């Protein structure tokens, strides 16, 4: 039986309560459309204040996802768009500047990472140093274990607006698909049934760093 999105919703009913306190975990319909860029830990950005140039800074987003602004302290930058960070920074400076205009520019993107879990020899985070497809990520994670269901691998991706999408992938060597990975993709290799994917989703909130955030059961969750 292949992993079908509607069947997965049924299998995830129990796990959904564990993850978000809701009745189920929903996946949006899969699309290849690129979502708007969100900032990640490790990204280097310039925070410019045209009306107070002495406050302009270039800094790297910290592991906790925050940046530090002169006079006003820290604000969250990771998992937010550039426009959202500009708005938050402008609001933070409202009590300090007569014209609190802030312009944020991405100078250098940080490491691009994906997550591989399930029936592989060394599950965990993989850093992408160039183009990487799903099967190559499996190889970097130590290859499939003998118990892996190679033709029914779950690929979870963040879509537009932070919604989470899921599709099944056939990654059997020489017969499988070639799927280019994107920043933040999650690959889960099951052994047998849909409940394994549910269990995995219920665990990744505590396992994944900032940079993996999705809408789960209608509520925004930051892992």
Secondary structure, DSSP 8 states (H G I E B T S, - for coil): ----HHHHHHHTHHHHHHHHSSS----B------------TT-EEEEE-TTSGGG-EEEE--TTSEEEETTTEEEE-TTS-HHHHHHHHHHHHTTT-SS---EEEEEE---EEEEEEESBTT-EEEEESS--BHHHHHHHTT-B-TT--TTSEEEEEE-GGGBEEEEEE---TTTS---B--TT-EEEE-SS-HHHHHHHHHHHHHH--TT-EEEETTEEEE-
